[in-house]
């Protein structure tokens, strides 16, 4: 079957028979095939990587915009809280001030830029202004912000006010909020001709007397409809001067549902795109599913790299969106121009290379073609045909001359061979059987010899790789120190180069050390020192605080230990960070992480320092010793009972696509190396607690506590001293 398929392929794609054609094909194949493939890979990777870069950019812009919008809301809440706690309001409520409560509220609302400001009694009913509101609006205790304020907590939320509500508060508010809907490409159908609702930043602050008794609630708000100042400030904060390259334009927008109520996106002739609507795809994802949109999106009349985040009211309902983005076309054109220029350079170089290859190949063809012609003449019966003089002095020229000498020798031998022909025929027939048997035996012996040589070479390579790597590293390290010692202050001009050599030597040593660390942990113990366990826990939290915050993990600490422990600081930090990262991975949806330390008295125990799962997950009781106990507790998914017995085993992991199964095993080896304990206590669904118990004075079972770096390095390399037979 394979032979038939090969014959069919050769018939369809015939291979050139001449050496000239094959050599040209061999030389040009990388250019004709490799270059287009390479250009395709560059195009795919370049566009994909550039798209990811733009998405990351707009994601950061959206985060900045959300933070700024939150600060705007907090600013409104802070201003209203200042009014609620002011002496003037307290006097006005007692009837002793120069102004009435209504006048004071009007003055404060105008000064603070509030669209409305109300005073509510402790039951949530409007008392100021005195003009009556409809009963459905006067009873405001059902608004989430007011409800929180009546309970003594200031609150700010987003709220959607219907047109009747705006009319009752101020007829001008309803007129200001009304926006005519503009037909927009790719938007979901909406039969309404206009939007009359208002999206309000609603703030409610409790007003109390000196004794803490609730006197009422101040409720105020800023309407976002047509509030161009806020979106312009957001846009200025996110897209500062020169923050976008290539003349791309940054924009920001506030939405009520899918309608732009405040934006600096422009329509034709420079007017703002108020009343236009977002595309149906964005609406479904952001408002329908409450998710964030990041990527390219059609905005009014052009494609933008866009970021949309849902805005929620006090009841957790998505009522609008916050948008930031920038024009995609200028950046995309720049990318295509750069890739096009790169492709032109590739094609130009490929063309020049092809011409050079063809000219170079022609100088090779001539001797080969002349030899082929001579062979054809000899086959036709012209036994005196020869290649003749060849000017080339390379291998092909030598081959042509040797070919002529061979033809001369063949001609001289031909007559002699004819005389010996009969005799040889008989001898050949006699020896044929013997040769066949000998050849079979020889082939078997040769195969066995080759196999033995391969196995021997592999064994020698495996046995000597560590020695042959570490020996040159040791020599480099020693001579580097000797150079520094001999040069002294004169080494300053090349201090950076020496530091780079030192760093690379350390890197090589680190690679070899990591390979051997798990198999021979005792040989790679670091320097020991007295370490403040509570302080080190704090350092580990600093190193992991970004990931903890991003994972929505609440961290509590109880760092009560005052004593120190004897251990290598870096190794203990490695153990604690590994435990913290494992706890984070056990809480993918957020949770609580508790870190605590406690002293262990001499001859006694901490609460549970000696209990829990030991090396193989079995419950154990340890004798007490003086030192420190460190606990890492999480509220994650816990560990199954079947897995609890195996978590400290090498290469065992429940994270099949991520983990290597060495983290806990290496952590266990580090802790026990210094005479400590590493225990675990876990129930499925109830979280996990790891307990690390360390001695105040490390116990190494007879090993030195802090071997020197040089001695550990040369011993791991198999070298007793620098004079290992290779160096003077």
C-alpha positions in Angstrom: 0.0 0.0 0.0 2.8 2.4 0.9 4.7 1.7 -2.3 1.6 2.2 -4.4 0.9 5.5 -2.7 4.5 6.6 -3.2 4.3 5.7 -6.9 1.1 7.7 -7.3 2.7 10.7 -5.6 5.7 10.5 -7.9 3.5 10.4 -10.9 1.5 13.4 -9.7 4.6 15.3 -8.5 7.6 14.0 -10.5 11.0 14.5 -9.0 13.6 16.1 -11.3 16.1 13.5 -12.6 19.1 15.8 -13.3 21.5 16.8 -10.6 21.3 20.4 -11.7 17.5 20.4 -11.1 17.8 18.6 -7.8 20.5 20.8 -6.5 18.6 23.9 -7.5 15.5 22.5 -5.8 17.5 21.7 -2.7 19.0 25.2 -2.5 15.8 27.1 -3.3 13.4 25.0 -1.2 14.2 26.9 2.1 13.6 30.2 0.3 10.5 29.2 -1.7 8.8 27.2 1.1 10.4 28.4 4.4 10.0 32.1 3.8 6.2 32.0 3.1 5.7 29.8 6.1 7.8 32.1 8.2 5.9 35.1 7.0 2.6 33.5 7.8 3.8 32.7 11.3 5.0 36.2 11.8 1.7 37.6 10.6 -0.4 35.3 12.9 1.8 35.8 15.9 2.2 39.6 15.3 -1.4 40.3 14.9 -2.5 38.1 17.8 0.2 39.6 20.1 -0.7 43.1 19.1 -4.4 42.4 19.7 -3.6 41.1 23.2 -1.5 44.1 23.9 -4.4 46.4 23.0 -6.9 44.4 25.1 -4.5 44.6 28.1 -4.2 48.4 27.6 -8.0 49.0 27.5 -8.4 46.7 30.5 -6.0 48.9 32.5 -7.8 52.0 31.2 -11.2 50.6 32.3 -9.8 49.9 35.8 -8.6 53.5 36.1 -12.0 54.8 34.9 -13.9 52.7 37.4 -11.6 53.8 40.2 -12.1 57.5 39.2 -15.9 57.1 38.9 -15.9 55.5 42.4 -13.9 58.5 43.7 -16.4 60.9 42.2 -19.3 59.1 44.0 -17.3 59.1 47.3 -16.6 62.8 46.8 -20.4 63.5 46.6 -20.9 61.3 49.7 -18.1 63.1 51.6 -19.6 66.5 50.8 -23.0 65.5 52.0 -21.5 64.0 55.2 -19.9 67.3 55.9 -23.2 69.1 55.6 -24.9 66.4 57.9 -22.3 66.9 60.6 -22.1 70.7 60.3 -23.0 73.0 63.2 -25.1 75.1 60.9 -27.5 72.2 60.2 -27.6 71.3 63.9 -28.7 75.0 64.8 -31.2 75.0 61.9 -32.8 71.8 63.1 -33.1 73.4 66.6 -34.5 76.6 65.1 -31.6 78.6 66.5 -29.7 79.3 63.3 -29.8 82.3 61.0 -31.3 80.2 58.2 -34.1 77.7 58.1 -33.4 74.0 57.2 -34.9 74.5 53.8 -32.8 77.6 53.0 -29.6 75.8 54.3 -30.3 72.8 52.1 -30.9 74.9 49.0 -27.7 76.8 49.7 -25.7 73.6 50.2 -27.2 71.9 47.1 -26.2 74.8 45.0 -22.7 75.0 46.5 -22.0 71.3 46.2 -23.5 70.9 42.7 -26.3 68.6 43.8 -29.4 68.2 41.6 -31.6 67.6 44.7 -31.2 67.6 48.5 -33.9 66.3 50.9 -34.2 66.0 54.7 -36.0 62.9 55.9 -37.4 62.1 59.3 -36.3 59.0 61.2 -39.1 57.1 59.4 -37.8 58.0 56.0 -40.4 60.6 55.1 -39.6 63.8 53.4 -39.9 66.8 55.7 -37.8 69.4 53.8 -38.5 70.9 51.4 -41.9 71.7 52.8 -43.6 71.5 49.4 -45.6 68.2 49.4 -44.4 65.3 47.3 -46.6 62.5 46.1 -47.0 60.0 48.8 -45.2 57.3 46.8 -42.2 59.6 46.6 -42.4 61.1 50.1 -42.0 57.6 51.7 -38.3 57.0 50.7 -37.3 54.3 53.2 -37.5 51.6 50.5 -34.5 53.1 48.6 -31.3 51.0 49.5 -29.2 54.1 50.3 -31.9 55.6 52.5 -32.5 52.2 54.2 -28.8 52.0 55.1 -28.8 55.6 56.4 -31.8 55.0 58.6 -29.7 52.1 60.2 -26.9 54.6 60.9 -24.6 53.9 57.9 -23.9 56.5 55.2 -24.3 55.0 51.7 -23.9 56.0 48.1 -25.4 54.0 45.2 -26.6 54.4 41.6 -30.4 54.7 41.2 -32.7 55.0 38.2 -35.3 57.7 38.8 -38.5 57.5 36.6 -39.6 60.7 34.8 -42.5 61.2 37.4 -39.9 61.2 40.2 -37.7 63.7 38.4 -40.8 65.9 37.7 -41.7 65.9 41.4 -38.2 66.8 42.5 -37.7 69.5 40.0 -39.4 69.9 36.6 -36.1 71.1 35.1 -34.5 67.7 36.0 -37.0 65.8 33.8 -36.3 68.1 30.9 -32.6 67.8 31.4 -32.7 64.0 31.6 -34.8 63.6 28.4 -32.8 62.3 25.4 -34.1 61.5 22.0 -33.0 58.0 20.9 -30.8 58.0 17.8 -30.9 55.0 15.4 -27.6 53.1 15.8 -26.1 50.3 13.7 -26.0 46.9 15.4 -28.1 48.0 18.4 -31.0 45.9 19.7 -34.5 47.1 18.7 -36.1 49.7 21.0 -39.6 51.1 20.1 -39.3 54.1 22.4 -38.7 57.5 20.8 -36.8 58.9 23.8 -35.3 58.2 27.1 -36.9 60.1 30.0 -35.4 58.3 33.0 -32.5 59.7 35.0 -29.4 57.8 36.3 -28.6 59.3 39.7 -25.7 59.1 42.1 -27.8 58.8 45.2 -26.3 59.5 48.6 -27.9 59.2 52.0 -26.2 60.2 55.3 -27.6 59.9 58.8 -28.0 63.0 60.9 -27.5 62.4 64.7 -27.4 64.5 67.8 -24.5 64.6 70.2 -25.8 61.5 71.9 -25.9 59.5 68.7 -29.7 59.6 68.4 -31.0 59.6 64.8 -32.6 63.0 64.0 -33.1 62.2 60.3 -31.4 61.6 57.0 -29.9 63.9 54.4 -30.6 62.5 50.9 -29.0 64.1 47.8 -28.0 63.2 44.3 -26.2 64.1 41.1 -27.9 63.2 37.9 -25.5 61.7 35.3 -27.7 62.4 32.2 -26.0 65.0 30.1 -23.3 65.3 32.8 -20.5 65.9 30.4 -18.1 67.2 33.0 -17.8 63.8 34.7 -17.1 61.9 31.4 -14.6 64.6 30.3 -12.8 64.3 33.7 -12.8 60.5 33.4 -11.4 60.7 29.8 -8.8 63.2 30.9 -7.7 61.0 33.8 -7.5 57.8 31.7 -6.1 59.2 28.4 -3.6 61.9 29.3 -1.5 63.6 26.8 0.6 61.2 24.7 -0.9 58.1 26.4 -2.2 56.9 23.0 0.2 56.6 20.1 -0.4 57.2 16.4 -3.2 59.8 16.8 -5.6 57.3 18.2 -8.5 59.0 20.1 -9.6 58.0 23.6 -13.2 58.2 24.7 -15.4 57.6 27.8 -19.1 57.1 28.2 -21.8 56.6 30.8 -24.8 54.5 29.8 -28.3 54.1 31.2 -29.1 50.6 30.2 -27.7 50.6 26.6 -28.2 54.4 25.9 -25.4 56.9 26.0 -26.5 59.6 28.5 -23.0 61.2 28.9 -20.2 60.7 26.4 -17.4 62.4 24.5 -17.9 60.0 21.5 -18.6 62.3 18.5 -21.2 62.0 15.8 -20.9 63.9 12.5 -20.0 67.6 12.7 -18.5 67.2 16.2 -21.7 66.8 18.1 -21.7 64.3 21.0 -23.4 60.9 20.5 -26.0 61.4 23.2 -29.0 59.1 22.7 -27.1 56.6 20.6 -27.0 53.0 21.8 -24.5 50.2 22.2 -24.4 47.1 20.0 -26.6 44.1 20.9 -23.6 41.9 21.5 -22.2 44.2 24.1 -25.6 44.7 25.7 -26.2 41.0 26.1 -22.8 40.3 27.7 -22.5 43.4 30.0 -26.2 44.1 31.0 -27.6 40.6 30.3 -24.9 38.5 32.1 -23.2 41.2 34.2 -19.8 40.5 32.7 -17.0 42.9 31.5 -16.5 43.4 27.7 -12.9 43.7 26.6 -12.0 43.8 22.9 -12.9 45.3 19.6 -16.5 46.7 19.4 -18.5 48.9 17.0 -19.0 52.3 18.7 -21.5 54.6 16.9 -19.7 54.8 13.5 -16.3 53.2 13.9 -14.5 50.2 15.5 -12.9 51.0 18.9 -10.7 48.9 21.3 -13.4 49.0 24.0 -13.9 48.2 27.6 -17.4 48.0 29.1 -18.1 47.4 32.8 -21.6 47.0 34.2 -22.9 49.6 36.7 -25.2 48.2 39.5 -27.8 49.9 41.6 -28.3 49.4 45.3 -30.2 46.2 44.8 -27.4 44.7 42.7 -29.2 45.1 39.3 -27.2 46.1 36.2 -28.7 49.5 35.3 -26.0 50.9 33.1 -22.4 50.7 31.8 -19.1 52.5 32.1 -17.1 52.6 28.8 -13.6 53.6 27.8 -11.9 52.9 24.5 -9.8 54.3 21.7 -9.9 54.2 17.9 -8.7 50.9 16.5 -8.0 52.0 12.9 -4.8 54.1 13.4 -3.2 51.4 15.5 -4.3 48.6 13.1 -2.9 50.6 10.1 0.4 51.0 11.8 0.6 47.3 12.5 -0.2 46.4 8.9 2.4 48.9 7.6 5.1 47.5 10.0 4.3 43.9 8.9 4.1 44.9 5.3 7.6 46.5 5.5 8.9 43.4 7.2 7.5 41.2 4.5 9.0 43.4 1.8 12.4 43.1 3.4 12.0 39.3 3.6 11.0 39.1 0.0 13.8 41.3 -1.1 16.4 39.3 0.8 14.8 36.1 -0.5 15.1 37.3 -4.1 18.7 38.3 -3.7 19.5 35.0 -2.0 17.8 33.1 -4.9 19.9 34.9 -7.5 23.1 34.3 -5.5 22.2 30.6 -5.0 21.6 30.0 -8.7 24.8 31.7 -9.8 26.8 29.7 -7.2 25.1 26.4 -8.1 26.0 26.8 -11.8 29.7 26.7 -11.0 29.1 23.3 -9.3 27.1 21.8 -12.2 29.8 21.9 -14.9 32.2 19.1 -13.7 29.2 16.8 -12.8 27.6 17.3 -16.2 30.9 16.6 -18.0 31.3 13.4 -16.1 27.7 12.4 -16.9 28.4 13.0 -20.6 31.6 10.9 -20.5 29.7 8.1 -18.8 27.1 8.2 -21.6 29.8 8.1 -24.3 31.5 5.1 -22.6 28.1 3.3 -22.4 27.7 3.8 -26.1 31.1 2.1 -26.8 33.5 5.0 -26.8 36.0 3.5 -24.3 38.6 6.3 -24.8 36.2 9.1 -23.7 37.6 11.3 -20.8 36.5 14.4 -18.8 39.7 16.3 -19.7 41.3 19.3 -17.9 39.2 20.8 -15.1 40.1 24.3 -13.6 38.3 23.7 -10.3 40.5 22.8 -7.3 37.8 21.8 -5.0 36.4 18.3 -4.3 34.4 18.2 -7.6 37.6 19.1 -9.6 39.5 16.3 -7.8 36.6 14.0 -8.4 36.7 14.7 -12.2 40.5 14.1 -12.3 40.2 10.9 -10.2 37.4 9.8 -12.5 39.7 10.0 -15.6 42.4 8.1 -13.7 39.9 5.5 -12.8 38.8 5.1 -16.4 42.5 4.7 -17.4 43.0 2.1 -14.7 39.8 0.3 -15.7 41.0 0.1 -19.3 44.3 -1.4 -18.2 42.7 -3.9 -16.0 40.0 -4.9 -18.3 42.3 -7.2 -20.4 43.7 -8.8 -17.3 40.3 -9.3 -15.8 39.2 -11.1 -18.9 42.0 -13.5 -18.6 41.1 -14.2 -15.0 37.4 -14.4 -15.6 37.1 -18.2 -15.9 39.2 -18.9 -12.9 37.4 -16.3 -10.8 34.0 -17.7 -11.8 34.8 -21.1 -10.3 36.4 -19.6 -7.2 33.5 -17.3 -6.7 31.0 -20.1 -6.9 33.0 -22.0 -4.3 33.2 -19.2 -1.9 29.7 -17.8 -2.2 28.2 -20.1 0.4 31.0 -19.4 2.8 30.7 -15.6 2.3 27.0 -15.6 2.9 27.4 -17.4 6.2 30.3 -15.2 7.2 28.5 -12.1 6.3 25.5 -13.0 8.4 27.7 -13.7 11.4 29.6 -10.4 10.8 26.4 -8.4 10.6 25.2 -9.8 13.9 28.5 -9.1 15.5 28.7 -5.6 14.1 25.2 -4.8 15.3 26.0 -6.0 18.8 29.2 -4.0 18.9 27.4 -0.8 17.9 24.8 -1.4 20.5 27.4 -2.0 23.2 29.3 1.2 22.2 26.1 3.2 22.4 25.2 1.9 25.8 28.7 2.5 27.1 28.7 6.1 25.8 25.3 6.8 27.4 26.5 5.5 30.7 29.7 7.5 30.7 27.8 10.7 29.7 25.2 10.1 32.5 27.9 9.4 35.1 30.1 12.4 34.2 27.6 15.1 33.4 27.5 16.6 36.9 31.3 16.4 37.3 32.0 17.8 33.9 29.6 20.8 34.4 30.6 21.6 38.0 34.4 21.3 37.4 34.5 24.2 34.9 32.1 26.2 37.0 34.3 25.7 40.1 37.4 26.8 38.1 35.6 29.9 36.7 34.4 30.8 40.3 37.8 30.3 41.8 39.7 32.2 39.0 37.1 35.0 39.2 37.7 35.5 42.9 41.5 35.4 42.1 41.1 38.1 39.4 39.2 40.3 41.9 41.8 39.7 44.6 44.8 40.4 42.2 43.2 43.4 40.6 41.9 44.9 43.7 40.7 48.5 43.0 41.8 48.2 39.4 38.9 45.9 38.7 36.4 48.8 38.9 36.3 49.3 35.0 35.2 45.7 34.5 33.2 45.4 37.7 29.9 45.0 35.8 31.4 42.3 33.5 32.8 40.4 36.5 29.4 40.7 38.2 27.7 39.3 35.1 30.2 36.4 35.0 29.6 35.8 38.7 25.8 35.9 38.2 25.9 33.4 35.3 28.2 31.1 37.3 25.6 31.3 40.1 22.9 30.6 37.6 24.6 27.4 36.3 25.2 26.3 39.9 21.5 27.0 40.7 20.4 24.8 37.8 22.5 21.9 38.9 21.6 22.4 42.5 17.8 22.4 41.7 18.2 19.1 39.8 19.9 17.5 42.8 18.1 19.3 45.6 15.1 17.0 45.9 17.2 13.8 45.6 19.9 14.9 48.1 18.4 17.8 50.1 20.9 17.4 53.0 23.8 18.4 50.7 22.1 21.7 49.8 21.1 23.1 53.1 21.6 26.9 53.2 23.1 29.1 55.9 21.2 29.1 59.2 20.5 32.2 61.2 18.1 33.2 64.0 14.9 34.2 62.1 12.0 36.2 63.5 9.1 34.0 62.3 6.4 36.7 62.8 8.4 39.2 60.8 9.0 36.7 58.0 5.3 35.9 57.8 4.7 39.6 57.3 7.3 39.7 54.5 5.7 36.8 52.8 2.3 38.6 52.9 4.0 41.6 51.2 5.3 39.4 48.4 1.9 37.8 47.8 -0.4 40.8 48.6 -1.2 41.5 44.9 -2.4 38.0 44.1 -4.3 37.8 47.4 -6.1 41.1 46.6 -6.8 40.0 43.0 -8.2 36.7 44.3 -10.6 38.5 46.7 -9.1 36.8 49.7 -9.5 38.4 53.1 -6.3 38.0 55.2 -6.2 38.0 59.0 -3.1 37.6 61.1 -2.3 36.8 64.7 1.5 37.1 64.9 2.0 36.4 68.7 5.4 34.7 68.5 8.2 36.7 70.0 11.0 34.1 69.8 13.3 33.2 66.9 14.1 30.0 65.1 17.4 28.7 63.7 16.8 28.1 59.9 17.8 29.4 56.5 15.6 32.4 56.0 15.2 31.9 52.2 14.2 28.2 52.7 11.6 29.1 55.3 10.2 31.8 53.1 10.0 29.3 50.2 7.9 27.0 52.5 5.5 29.7 53.7 5.0 31.2 50.2 4.3 27.7 48.9 1.6 27.2 51.6 0.1 30.6 51.0 -0.1 30.0 47.2 -1.7 26.5 47.8 -4.3 28.2 50.1 -5.0 30.8 47.3 -5.5 28.1 44.7 -7.9 26.3 47.1 -10.1 29.4 47.2 -10.7 30.3 43.5 -13.9 32.3 44.4 -12.3 34.1 47.3 -12.3 33.4 51.0 -10.5 34.0 54.2 -6.8 33.3 54.9 -5.5 33.3 58.5 -1.8 33.4 59.4 -0.8 33.0 63.0 2.4 32.4 65.0 2.9 31.3 68.6 5.8 30.5 70.8 6.3 26.9 72.0 7.8 26.6 75.5 10.7 24.3 76.4 9.3 20.9 77.4 5.7 21.9 76.4 3.5 22.3 73.3 1.5 24.9 71.5 -2.2 24.2 71.3 -1.9 21.7 68.4 1.8 22.0 67.5 2.2 18.2 67.6 -1.1 17.0 66.2 -2.4 16.6 62.7 -1.4 14.7 59.7 2.2 13.8 59.6 4.4 12.7 56.7 1.8 10.4 55.2 -1.3 12.1 56.5 -1.8 10.0 59.6 -2.6 11.5 62.9 0.5 11.8 65.1 1.6 13.2 68.5 4.9 14.9 68.7 7.0 15.6 71.8 7.2 19.3 72.6 10.3 21.4 72.1 11.2 25.1 72.4 10.6 27.1 69.2 7.8 28.7 67.2 4.6 27.3 65.6 3.3 28.9 62.3 -0.2 28.1 61.0 -1.6 28.8 57.6 -5.4 28.3 57.5 -7.8 28.7 54.6 -11.6 28.4 54.0 -11.1 26.6 50.8 -12.5 23.3 49.4 -10.4 21.2 51.8 -8.6 17.9 51.0 -10.3 14.6 50.4 -9.5 11.8 52.9 -8.0 9.6 50.2 -5.6 12.4 49.1 -4.7 13.5 52.7 -2.5 10.4 53.1 -0.5 11.2 49.9 -0.1 15.1 49.8 3.5 14.9 51.0 4.5 12.2 48.5 6.8 13.3 45.7 5.0 14.0 42.4 1.5 13.6 43.8 -0.7 16.5 42.8 -4.4 17.2 42.4 -3.7 20.0 39.9 -3.1 17.8 36.9 -2.6 20.6 34.4 -0.5 22.9 36.7 1.3 21.3 39.6 4.4 19.1 39.6 3.7 17.5 42.9 7.0 18.6 44.5 6.0 21.7 46.4 4.7 20.1 49.6 7.3 17.3 49.4 10.2 19.8 49.2 8.6 21.9 51.9 8.3 18.9 54.1 11.9 18.0 53.5 13.1 21.5 54.3 11.2 21.7 57.6 12.2 18.2 58.8 15.8 18.8 57.8 16.1 21.4 60.6 14.4 19.1 63.1 10.9 20.6 62.7 7.4 19.3 61.9 5.0 20.0 59.0 1.5 18.8 59.7 -1.9 19.2 58.0 -5.5 19.1 59.3 -8.3 19.2 56.7 -11.9 18.3 56.2 -13.6 18.4 52.7 -15.6 21.6 52.3 -14.3 23.0 55.7 -10.9 24.4 54.8 -7.3 23.3 55.5 -4.8 24.2 58.2 -1.0 23.6 57.8 1.1 23.8 60.9 4.9 24.4 60.8 6.7 23.7 64.0 10.4 24.9 64.1 13.0 24.6 66.8 14.7 27.5 68.4 18.0 25.7 67.8 18.0 23.5 64.7 18.7 19.8 65.0 20.5 18.2 62.0 20.9 14.6 63.2 24.7 14.9 63.2 25.1 17.1 60.1 26.7 20.5 60.4 24.1 23.3 60.7 25.7 25.8 58.3 28.2 24.3 55.9 30.2 26.9 54.0 29.2 27.7 50.4 32.4 26.6 48.9 32.5 23.3 50.6 28.9 22.5 49.7 29.4 23.6 46.1 32.6 21.4 45.5 31.1 18.5 47.4 28.0 18.5 45.2 30.2 18.7 42.1 32.2 15.7 43.4 35.4 17.8 43.9 37.3 17.6 47.2 39.5 20.6 46.5 40.5 22.9 43.7 43.4 20.6 42.7 41.3 17.9 41.2 43.8 16.8 38.7 42.6 19.3 36.1 44.1 22.6 37.4 47.3 23.9 39.0 
